Amino acid sequence: MVDIQDVRELTIELNKANFVNKKPLSEEQKNLGSKISDVSLSLFTEIKVETPNYTVDKNVILKRYEVNEDELDYKIIQFFSNNSSAFYEMAAYKFIGKRKNYPTENHLFHISLFSDLCSEVYDVMFVSKKRKFFYFEDKVTDLPLIDYLTDYFVEVNDTIRGKIVRLMEDTGLEHEKLQREMNEVADDLSKHAKEKHYSLQEGVITFMDFLGWKGLWQNQAQRNPLQEVSTLIQQIEQIVDDYTKEVFPYSARLKLSKLISISDTIAIFTPKICHVETVVILGLHARIAKFVLEECVKQSYPIRGAIAIGQYNTKDNIMIGPGIDECASWHETCNWIGVHLTPSAELAMKNNPSEDVENIVIRKNIPVKNGYPKVTYCVKWYVEKNEFENLTNHVQALLPEISGKYMNTYEFLYGEEDTDAKDGFSKK
């Protein structure tokens, strides 16, 4: 059974190669030709089993072949040696569809381009179907390629959009010609994306820091805090990726949400995508923060933070922008274990009163340090009393300067319901 991933990887390699020149094949091309033969043979055998009268390009030689012939392997391998068009035809038939009105219909194509949102180069697959290009991810999606590129890479300007439309409507192009034209489109888009690379982008930002970090190394008897926190952050990174892909199902292998860990601070960034409401991304960060709060408390590592909306940019562990400044300034203001929304995020929630965002609640008594304005939106989370008690047992002494954080958290988790809460905070 041929796996679609095998076809994907071979298509990417094949589209990068140049078999249309008249020069002798290089060793790399010869090796690739061998791969083409192997996968083509497997595809052809599968299709012949399912549809005995299937042929490639109506070739009269192939019409004589049957799956049970003794010489099948040798004859097919000879016929498909470095035959890229046969591979594309069979891949289209097997994985996309049988209907064909022009040479490249249902064919898989590949481009590599730079994402302004993720600051990396990614491979993108698409299909030419019914004179339109659609994004391909294990199967054909209903997302037009132009919309996909604008959402996840860089806005497609009118000039490039016009060129893509012309290529879609040109039904006389062979595969190699269309592929080369789209490679040029990808180069133009990547150049445009790199020009915007250092510009600020709009998105949602979360800052969280571990409480008691300075004494972490000496307060954890018979434990290895470095290893435990490192493993915890790896777990959080995986959760960030998993939750993000649920909100952005077409993000595929793109690293859309980014996590930066510096000393006691975890920073998470998710850019605004045009078709997703900002409050939905706030809900994504609230869900991530809920997991972090609950998991950290269960492992006896208290944490607090804030979620903001604003402009930012990052490179490696460098973070700049007004959104960074707001989130960084607010994430240490609350005197508890928890995560609250900063004014920018709170205003977004108030401007969308009809939106019921999961894991975000209103609490009138969020404990803010003296001198700071009150905030009323925070992340909803919960742990059992014995888990919270275990956390406090790891604190050597609940001195006045730190005891408030634990008392306020206890009241939040197990105290009376807040009568002004948006949905009546549920402990469970």
Secondary structure, DSSP 8 states (H G I E B T S, - for coil): ---HHHHHHHHHHHHHS--SSSS---HHHHHHHHHHHHHHHHHHHHHHHH-TT--STT-HHHHT--TT-TTHHHHHHHHHTT-HHHHHHHHHHHHT-S--SSTTTT-EEEEEEEETTTTEEEEEEEEEETTEEEEESSSEEEEEHHHHHHHHT----HHHHHHHHHHHH-TT--HHHHHHHHHHHHHHHHHHHHHTTTS-EEEEEEEEEETTGGGHHHH-TT--HHHHHHHHHHHHHHHHHHHHHHHSGGGTT---SEEEEETTEEEEEEE--TTS-HHHHHHHHHHHHHHHHHHHHHTT--EEEEEEEEEEEEETTEEESHHHHHHHHHTT-BSSSSEEE-HHHHHHHHT-TT---TTEEE-TT--B-TTS----EEE-----HHHHHHHHHTSS---HHHHHHHHHHHHHHHS---TT-SS-----
